[in-house]
Amino acid sequence: MTLFYDASVELNVKEFIFNKEESKHLAKVLRMSIGDIISVTNGMGVEWIGKLSLVTPYKVIAKLKDSVKHQKNKNQIHLVIAPTKNNNRMEWLLEKITELGVASITFISCDNSERKIIKKKRFEKIIISGLKQSQQFFLPKINEIISFKEFITTHESDQTFIAHCEDQPKQKLIDIKLTGSEISLMIGPEGDFSPSEINFAIERNIVPVSLGKQRFRTETAGILGCHLLLIKQQQNTIL
């Protein structure tokens, strides 16, 4: 079933009218016709299922067939990452963590950051596309970019990890026992976190971790770290 996104859709809507852009896509690209079944989500758990009753390149209408309110996963992963200089690499990251089911992302400005602004509207389009492609019903939340120290002093999670490449004592993320349902993972910029940032985090009980022996690109580290945490959360659920 084809999934669409609209923040305004609700469970009890009897009729849904697609905007002009989506209508053209439905009619011209997907070549859908009257009677076809589609699904729309608001990114907050609603799955609205409808049957197309009108299909033109300018206007497509669907009538309610069924609707479901999906329950949010109690296990939440929050990726905290410094944006890379190359925006395309961040867009790729956002697409992939959306497919994985990461709950939220915060961009941070660090001592070694080369980029200290983000294109939030563009990023939101990327995660919406990832949501539709992966057939999910909860849209990750993109937070505004903040400084490293501001995040450290204001965030709240059951467990928070900082992944870095400095030659300091740290645990392998894959070996750590997860004790909470809300987990934050911090990934540094292309030049890594500075020693002073790492020490600042450790002093505030943030656990230093390693993702492996090799050195990863920022976006690769983000994907790998989130994937490891997701696997560990699923294992905990099974146990």
C-alpha positions, -999 to 999 in steps of 0.1 A, spaced: 0 0 0 13 35 -9 19 57 21 16 95 21 23 121 47 1 150 59 5 165 94 -31 175 95 -48 141 89 -68 127 118 -84 94 126 -120 105 121 -116 124 88 -142 111 64 -127 125 32 -91 135 24 -81 159 -4 -46 157 -16 -27 189 -24 -19 198 -60 16 185 -59 6 151 -44 -24 149 -67 -2 153 -98 22 127 -84 -6 102 -78 -22 107 -112 8 112 -135 37 93 -118 20 65 -98 -9 63 -123 -34 55 -96 -70 53 -104 -104 54 -87 -109 25 -63 -72 22 -54 -64 20 -17 -39 45 -1 -26 52 34 -19 86 49 0 93 82 5 124 102 38 112 116 24 109 151 10 74 149 -21 79 128 -26 56 98 -56 68 77 -66 43 50 -88 54 22 -102 45 -12 -96 69 -41 -129 84 -53 -116 111 -76 -82 111 -95 -71 140 -117 -37 157 -121 -51 187 -102 -72 170 -74 -73 136 -58 -99 127 -32 -100 96 -10 -129 83 12 -122 68 46 -120 31 46 -104 25 80 -80 42 105 -55 30 131 -37 47 159 -3 30 163 14 29 197 47 46 200 77 24 208 87 28 245 123 24 234 135 58 221 169 66 205 180 102 204 210 109 180 231 139 190 255 148 162 276 176 148 266 184 112 292 177 85 305 203 61 289 185 32 251 188 36 245 158 13 261 135 39 237 147 66 207 143 43 218 107 37 221 102 74 186 116 81 171 93 55 187 62 70 180 69 107 144 76 97 143 41 81 158 26 113 131 43 135 153 67 155 130 90 175 148 123 174 180 141 164 197 171 178 225 188 159 253 203 180 280 229 174 314 217 188 349 231 191 360 213 158 327 219 139 330 232 103 293 238 100 273 256 126 240 261 108 215 236 94 187 238 68 160 225 90 132 228 64 152 208 39 160 182 65 124 179 74 116 171 37 142 144 38 128 126 69 93 128 55 105 111 23 123 84 45 91 79 65 70 73 34 96 50 18 100 29 50 62 27 57 65 41 92 40 62 112 62 82 136 83 111 122 116 117 139 118 151 156 146 174 144 157 198 171 174 232 165 211 232 165 226 241 199 261 242 214 278 212 229 277 225 264 241 236 262 231 201 252 252 186 280 237 208 307 200 207 296 193 172 281 175 144 298 179 107 290 180 75 309 215 69 295 237 91 274 269 79 256 296 100 239 315 82 211 350 95 205 384 85 190 407 99 217 431 75 235 412 75 267 394 47 287 361 39 271 337 9 268 326 -8 236 291 3 229 281 -32 218 290 -45 252 272 -19 274 240 -30 291 211 -7 285 192 1 316 167 26 303 142 32 274 154 66 264 190 65 251 211 94 237 242 89 216 266 117 209 287 117 177 313 144 171 323 164 140 348 154 114 377 165 137 361 146 166 352 161 200 380 181 216 396 166 248 380 194 269 346 185 255 351 148 263 362 156 298 333 180 303 309 152 293 325 126 315 324 149 345 286 150 340 283 112 340 281 108 303 296 74 294 325 74 268 322 47 242 339 32 212 321 20 180 351 -2 169 388 -1 162 385 17 129 378 54 125 344 62 109 330 92 91 306 112 112 275 101 93 287 64 93 293 66 130 258 79 135 242 51 115 264 24 131 258 36 167 220 39 162 219 5 147 238 -11 175 215 5 201 184 -6 182 196 -42 181 204 -41 219 169 -26 226 153 -54 206 173 -80 224 162 -65 258 126 -66 247 128 -103 237 145 -112 270 
